[in-house]
Amino acid sequence: MELVEINLRLTHEEIACMIGTSRPTVTTLLNTFKQEGAITVEGREIKTIRPAKLLKWID
């Protein structure tokens, strides 16, 4: 699977507004994705390291 890099450094609040949810929900999901080893978060930079794991969440 080819990775696509999107250079948008968004806050959790900005992400929440974009997808119609709350900031705590975004924080919880990002933490879950980190624990699952699907992403890394460094400051405001989110990197997908295992996209297949993320795809399982939407299947």
DAWO-V84399 format. One record per pair of residues at least 6 apart in sequence whose ideal C-beta (glycine too) atoms are under 6 Angstrom apart, sorted by the first residue. I is the first residue (numbers start at 0). J is the second residue. Records with the same first field share a line. If there is no record, write none. Layout:
I: J  J
//
This chain:
0: 50
8: 43
11: 22  25  26
12: 22
14: 25
15: 21  22  25
32: 38
35: 52
36: 49
37: 49  52  53
38: 45  47
39: 46  48
//
